[in-house]
Amino acid sequence: MSKLYLVRHGQASFLSDDYDRLSDQGIAQAKQVGDHWVARGTTITAAACGTLKRQRDTAAAVADVFSAAGQDFPPLSVDAGFNEYPADELMAHILPLLRREDARIDADAKAFETAEKPSDKYRYVHRLLEAVMAAWVEDRIDVADAGLPPWRTFSGGVRQALRSLLAEASSGSAVALFTSGGPIGIAVQTVLEAPEIKAAELNWRVHNASISEITFSRRRLSLDTFNTVEHLPVDMRTYR
């Protein structure tokens, strides 16, 4: 049996001009993952990530910890199938349509637009993103005319990337995958054979730099842990 470690990237730069960049907190969180594995004597035999900078930089921070401890860390393979869903583009296309249909969504959008505190902005944008994601997953709004992938295309790409990654692993491997909340939600939903919407719902619970573990073989996938953050101090546990 082999082990797949799903690691969400460290905290990115939420509500900034460049979200795809680790914050100082995000870099520190990533290093905690490396410290945790080194302290446990965990050997990583293969590592992968998407093409996003926040994913690659999380992997690099973990590799640096291994190097500083005098331990090997495998070369990183990159597959765009592990990238996050295009949240900004989906919001831009779907949200205006939902606002016209639902007064509550329109009220939340107006509250977000006028909010001054980051905590308030986060609360309202989360509500809006939940509504947009549900419409996308349930295929209630056509996104093809905006050049965006349907949910089934995105989720299918994540599953194909996972199949390819695991197929290359030999028995007894320990594979580290540095990715985002969306692909992690899809991986867990797939293992549990849960409804598609559960992938989106799981996504909301995934902490930055959390670790989820899946045991796998040629015939079986089993979820061992989900969204573990015991390696992070309480004041370093974040969602965005």
C-alpha positions as CSV (number, residue, x, y, z in Angstrom):
1,M,0.0,0.0,0.0
2,S,1.1,3.6,-0.7
3,K,0.3,6.9,0.8
4,L,-0.9,10.2,-0.8
5,Y,-0.5,13.3,1.2
6,L,-2.8,16.1,0.0
7,V,-1.4,19.5,1.2
8,R,-3.2,22.7,0.6
9,H,-1.0,25.7,-0.2
10,G,-0.1,28.1,2.6
11,Q,-2.1,31.3,3.1
12,A,-2.2,33.4,-0.1
13,S,-2.7,37.1,-0.5
14,F,-6.5,37.3,-0.1
15,L,-8.1,40.6,-1.2
16,S,-4.8,41.8,-2.8
17,D,-3.9,42.6,-6.4
18,D,-2.1,39.2,-6.6
19,Y,-3.8,36.4,-4.7
20,D,-1.4,33.8,-6.2
21,R,1.3,34.7,-3.8
22,L,2.1,33.3,-0.4
23,S,1.8,35.7,2.5
24,D,4.5,35.7,5.2
25,Q,2.1,33.6,7.2
26,G,1.7,31.2,4.3
27,I,5.4,30.6,4.0
28,A,5.6,29.9,7.7
29,Q,2.7,27.5,7.5
30,A,4.4,25.6,4.6
31,K,7.6,25.3,6.7
32,Q,5.5,23.8,9.5
33,V,4.5,21.0,7.2
34,G,8.1,20.3,6.4
35,D,9.1,20.5,10.1
36,H,6.2,18.1,10.9
37,W,7.3,15.5,8.4
38,V,11.0,15.7,9.3
39,A,10.2,15.3,13.0
40,R,8.1,12.3,12.2
41,G,10.7,10.8,10.0
42,T,8.3,10.9,7.0
43,T,10.1,10.0,3.7
44,I,8.5,11.5,0.6
45,T,9.3,9.5,-2.5
46,A,7.4,11.6,-5.1
47,A,6.1,15.2,-5.1
48,A,3.7,17.0,-7.4
49,C,1.8,20.3,-7.7
50,G,-0.2,22.4,-10.1
51,T,1.3,25.4,-12.0
52,L,0.1,28.0,-9.6
53,K,2.8,30.0,-7.8
54,R,1.2,29.5,-4.3
55,Q,1.3,25.7,-4.8
56,R,4.9,25.6,-6.2
57,D,6.2,27.9,-3.4
58,T,4.5,25.8,-0.7
59,A,6.3,22.8,-2.1
60,A,9.6,24.7,-2.3
61,A,9.3,25.8,1.4
62,V,8.8,22.2,2.4
63,A,11.7,21.0,0.3
64,D,13.9,23.7,1.9
65,V,13.1,22.3,5.4
66,F,14.1,18.8,4.2
67,S,17.3,20.2,2.7
68,A,18.2,22.1,5.9
69,A,17.7,18.9,7.9
70,G,20.1,17.0,5.5
71,Q,17.3,14.9,4.0
72,D,16.4,14.3,0.4
73,F,13.2,15.6,-1.1
74,P,12.2,14.4,-4.6
75,P,12.0,16.6,-7.7
76,L,8.6,18.3,-8.2
77,S,6.4,17.2,-11.1
78,V,4.0,19.9,-12.3
79,D,0.5,19.2,-13.8
80,A,-2.0,21.9,-14.5
81,G,-4.8,19.4,-13.6
82,F,-4.0,20.2,-10.0
83,N,-4.7,23.9,-10.4
84,E,-7.6,25.6,-8.5
85,Y,-10.9,26.4,-10.3
86,P,-11.1,29.9,-11.8
87,A,-12.9,31.5,-8.9
88,D,-12.6,35.1,-10.1
89,E,-13.8,34.4,-13.6
90,L,-16.7,32.3,-12.3
91,M,-17.7,35.1,-9.9
92,A,-17.6,37.7,-12.7
93,H,-19.8,35.6,-15.0
94,I,-22.2,33.9,-12.7
95,L,-22.7,36.4,-9.9
96,P,-24.5,39.1,-11.9
97,L,-27.0,36.5,-13.1
98,L,-27.6,35.2,-9.6
99,R,-28.1,38.8,-8.3
100,R,-30.9,39.3,-10.8
101,E,-32.6,36.1,-9.7
102,D,-32.2,36.2,-5.9
103,A,-32.6,39.3,-3.7
104,R,-30.6,37.7,-0.9
105,I,-27.6,37.2,-3.1
106,D,-27.9,40.8,-4.4
107,A,-28.1,42.1,-0.8
108,D,-24.9,40.1,0.1
109,A,-23.1,41.5,-3.0
110,K,-24.1,45.1,-2.0
111,A,-22.9,44.4,1.6
112,F,-19.5,43.1,0.2
113,E,-19.1,46.2,-2.0
114,T,-19.6,48.6,0.9
115,A,-17.8,46.6,3.7
116,E,-14.7,48.2,5.1
117,K,-13.4,45.6,7.5
118,P,-11.5,42.7,5.9
119,S,-13.4,40.3,8.2
120,D,-16.7,41.6,6.8
121,K,-15.5,41.4,3.2
122,Y,-14.4,37.8,3.8
123,R,-17.8,36.9,5.3
124,Y,-19.8,38.3,2.4
125,V,-17.5,37.1,-0.4
126,H,-17.6,33.6,1.1
127,R,-21.4,33.6,0.9
128,L,-21.3,34.8,-2.7
129,L,-18.7,32.2,-3.7
130,E,-20.8,29.4,-2.1
131,A,-23.8,30.5,-4.2
132,V,-21.7,30.8,-7.4
133,M,-20.1,27.4,-6.8
134,A,-23.4,25.7,-6.3
135,A,-24.8,27.1,-9.5
136,W,-21.6,25.9,-11.3
137,V,-21.5,22.4,-9.9
138,E,-25.2,21.9,-10.5
139,D,-24.9,23.2,-14.1
140,R,-27.6,25.8,-13.6
141,I,-25.8,28.5,-15.6
142,D,-24.0,28.0,-18.9
143,V,-20.4,29.1,-18.6
144,A,-19.2,28.0,-22.0
145,D,-20.0,31.3,-23.6
146,A,-17.5,33.0,-21.2
147,G,-14.8,30.5,-22.1
148,L,-15.0,28.8,-18.7
149,P,-15.1,25.0,-18.2
150,P,-18.2,23.3,-16.9
151,W,-17.8,21.7,-13.5
152,R,-17.7,18.2,-15.0
153,T,-14.8,19.2,-17.2
154,F,-12.8,20.8,-14.3
155,S,-13.5,18.0,-11.8
156,G,-12.8,15.4,-14.5
157,G,-9.4,17.0,-15.2
158,V,-8.5,16.8,-11.5
159,R,-9.5,13.2,-11.3
160,Q,-7.4,12.4,-14.5
161,A,-4.4,14.1,-13.0
162,L,-4.8,12.1,-9.8
163,R,-5.1,8.9,-11.7
164,S,-1.9,9.6,-13.7
165,L,0.0,10.6,-10.5
166,L,-1.0,7.5,-8.6
167,A,-0.5,5.2,-11.6
168,E,3.2,6.2,-11.7
169,A,3.7,5.4,-8.0
170,S,5.3,2.1,-7.1
171,S,4.1,0.0,-4.2
172,G,5.1,1.6,-0.8
173,S,5.4,5.1,-2.2
174,A,4.7,8.2,-0.2
175,V,3.5,10.9,-2.6
176,A,3.1,14.6,-1.6
177,L,0.7,16.6,-3.7
178,F,0.7,20.4,-3.1
179,T,-2.6,21.8,-4.5
180,S,-5.6,23.8,-3.5
181,G,-9.0,23.4,-1.7
182,G,-11.0,22.6,-4.8
183,P,-8.9,19.6,-6.0
184,I,-8.6,18.4,-2.4
185,G,-12.4,18.5,-2.1
186,I,-12.7,16.6,-5.4
187,A,-10.2,14.0,-4.3
188,V,-11.9,13.3,-1.0
189,Q,-15.4,13.4,-2.6
190,T,-14.2,10.9,-5.2
191,V,-12.8,8.5,-2.6
192,L,-16.0,8.7,-0.6
193,E,-18.1,8.3,-3.7
194,A,-20.2,11.2,-2.5
195,P,-22.4,13.5,-4.6
196,E,-20.6,16.2,-6.7
197,I,-21.8,19.1,-4.6
198,K,-19.9,17.6,-1.6
199,A,-16.6,18.4,-3.3
200,A,-17.5,22.1,-3.1
201,E,-18.7,21.8,0.4
202,L,-15.5,20.0,1.5
203,N,-13.5,22.7,-0.2
204,W,-14.8,25.3,2.3
205,R,-13.4,23.3,5.2
206,V,-9.8,22.9,4.0
207,H,-7.3,24.9,6.0
208,N,-4.2,26.4,4.6
209,A,-1.3,24.0,4.8
210,S,-3.5,21.2,6.1
211,I,-2.7,17.6,5.3
212,S,-5.2,15.0,4.2
213,E,-4.0,11.4,3.8
214,I,-5.2,8.7,1.3
215,T,-3.9,5.2,1.3
216,F,-3.9,3.7,-2.2
217,S,-3.1,0.6,-4.2
218,R,-3.8,-0.4,-7.8
219,R,-7.4,-1.4,-6.7
220,R,-8.3,0.7,-3.8
221,L,-8.4,4.3,-2.4
222,S,-9.1,4.8,1.3
223,L,-9.4,8.1,3.2
224,D,-7.3,8.0,6.4
225,T,-7.4,11.7,7.5
226,F,-9.0,14.9,6.2
227,N,-7.8,18.5,6.8
228,T,-5.4,17.7,9.6
229,V,-3.9,20.9,11.2
230,E,-2.3,19.5,14.4
231,H,1.1,20.5,13.0
232,L,0.1,24.1,13.0
233,P,-0.1,26.3,16.1
234,V,-3.6,27.6,16.7
235,D,-2.8,31.1,15.7
236,M,-1.5,29.9,12.4
237,R,-4.7,28.1,11.3
238,T,-6.3,30.0,8.5
239,Y,-8.7,29.4,5.6
240,R,-7.7,32.3,3.3
